[in-house]
């Protein structure tokens, strides 16, 4: 099991590379001021479809579209 990481690099990568739309943080794992700082950053981030993960994210989006049509 991977250890949860609460840092800027992980927050940025989850959105910019993977288009993640959910951010989870444990109350007993990260201090409230640090959590709020990461949330502020999270809300300003956007997925970069030209990243190396862009084609994979596109395949997932196409698959999901087929499921819901």
Secondary structure as the mmCIF struct_conf table of DSSP 4:
data_model
#
loop_
_struct_conf.conf_type_id
_struct_conf.id
_struct_conf.beg_label_comp_id
_struct_conf.beg_label_asym_id
_struct_conf.beg_label_seq_id
_struct_conf.end_label_comp_id
_struct_conf.end_label_asym_id
_struct_conf.end_label_seq_id
HELX_LH_PP_P HELX_LH_PP_P1 UNK A 2 UNK A 4
BEND BEND1 UNK A 7 UNK A 7
HELX_RH_AL_P HELX_RH_AL_P1 UNK A 8 UNK A 16
TURN_TY1_P TURN_TY1_P1 UNK A 17 UNK A 18
TURN_TY1_P TURN_TY1_P2 UNK A 27 UNK A 29
BEND BEND2 UNK A 30 UNK A 30
HELX_RH_AL_P HELX_RH_AL_P2 UNK A 32 UNK A 44
TURN_TY1_P TURN_TY1_P3 UNK A 49 UNK A 50
BEND BEND3 UNK A 51 UNK A 51
TURN_TY1_P TURN_TY1_P4 UNK A 52 UNK A 53
HELX_RH_AL_P HELX_RH_AL_P3 UNK A 54 UNK A 67
TURN_TY1_P TURN_TY1_P5 UNK A 68 UNK A 68
#
